[in-house]
Amino acid sequence: MKCFVALSSDGRGRGPELAVVRDAVARLAGSATTVVDRPDGGRVIVGGLQPVAPVEGGGRFCVLLSRTVQTLAGTNLDGASLAARLGAGDSQLLAEMAPPFAACWRSEPDGPVLAATDRYGLRHLYVVQRPGWAAASSSSLLLAALLGEGIDQEALAARALVGSFLGTQTPFRGVSKLAAGTFARLAGGRVECRAYVSDPSLEPFPDRGTAVAAGKEAVTTAVRSCLRAHPRPVIELSGGLDSRLVLAAVPPDARRELHAVTIGTVDSDDLRVARSIAASDGIEHQFVDLTALGELSPEQALATVWYASRRRDHSGNAVALAVLDWVESHIEQRARLTGQNGEFARGFYYAGQRASARTSAGAVRSLAGWRLFSNDRVDPAIFAPGYLDDARATTVRVLQRIFAELGTEWLAATDEYYLQQRMQRWVGIQYSAACLDRPLQSPFFHAVYVEWARRCSPAMKRGSRIFCQVMQQVDPALAALPLDNGVRPTAVGRGGPAVRVAAGRRTASKAIAKVRQRLRGDDKPPVGGPVLAGLVAQAWSRQDDPLSRVASLEFVDAATVRAIARGQRAANPASIGFLLDLDGMLRTADVGPGMGQLTPVDPTASRVASARPIHPPEGAARTAR
């Protein structure tokens, strides 16, 4: 785990001693950059996340908290140039940075230390305030080790029910996530968090034609700025809409420079459609077969999931994230072009919602029970009787507060929840780890796309209609090809009775599946997750009481936890991931014991022939390696 931590004291001897900080960094971070500020001006730099870029004048520096950073316009910046611009008072620079982004810097030798996340909070940073001292870090785990206050049960309840933490919650008491579009200012033992960007009030588009034209401009601008920074990226290509629109915005003559990747199984519609598209555009295509996860030994699977959990501070679904890590071990780690957040313009939560519905406590409660508490849900039997009932009520109140603060009509509020909560916490936890490995290109997180989507009315977004109409304008040929579900984007864009009937059938099918899911108490497992979860359970069953720390917690059912650990009770991927994450949090509280018992498997050890690149069609140009 690589991280950054900065501390400030008021000079009264309170707060962690430098030796304690060094020890925590050595035990938990492995490689970290630490800046400790004291009233006498003393500072120490320990280790290195990224090289600390010196700026002219003693005590000035900038640490990049990702492998690369770039502006929304596609300009790459290094630490020195970033710090120079920030030090010169370029207050607009933070708002111009492309997500995910974070940095920590000092503009003046005796000035405060500042740390900022991107405008959508995808690069996770955390802060602590205690009497006499304060800290900011890219690791909640490290701050928790310095605080020593243990886990936050209310936050864990939200994680168990929703699948991620909410708002500024973290797994640990006293540690808060830095809000989106915010920077933290550390000085004199205090941390002040200030917003550097605010979303302006936007006028809705007057008609669909204007919105479609603006959407074409927004998408092409965002995608081509990504290509300006990294002209030969790997593109994530599936059979769905979002990656299709990203590819559509890539100029045809530039597509042969891409390397497309599809993950799944050999019989999937995703693979069939993606392979066909890649062949038609002469794109080098690679398929990673998730069935090869079954070739891992139980011990390898446990080590892989443990490593994935620790990389994310034990704050995500460890099983789902381990699948992603395993996939990445088969893919070249160059710039990645992704369609994440495309659904911000496609009405992710609209199914089953009335167009005239208003934001209310009842609407939030209904959405929570119907949708938010269904996917990624931990098995209720893991918890002590009555605990989850209280937790559900508490989490609903947190959700109601979040929706009330959005201040918009209901369907628009669900869009904002998707961006500000689901994307920030679910995608952001992965981006925060992945940005240390490769440049991330996320055009649908560019401000121009988000602002366009916000100006589109829910009626335009519903059923992905305007999204498909934009694709038709950007690349009619791609829009005419069927998706993995057999529907053509051109047909969705046209609308009409036949399309509405087909859409109604799909919505009804999803609703029936959701009801069955609720009745069975199932989660929606990540692709590849069931195999990996099963292997982890096998590895636990070979150990002597591996979840003893978890079983000792008063809010869990010890008998159920031990039955899962012994292989006597089946558990879904969400439950396996939650238990492993919880065990990792408790190991942190033990200040080190067991932290090094499991090491990540060599990524090359699990390479299989089915995961190797599929060569481009005969005669197609191949990208030089």
Disulfide bonds with the S-S distance in Angstrom:
none
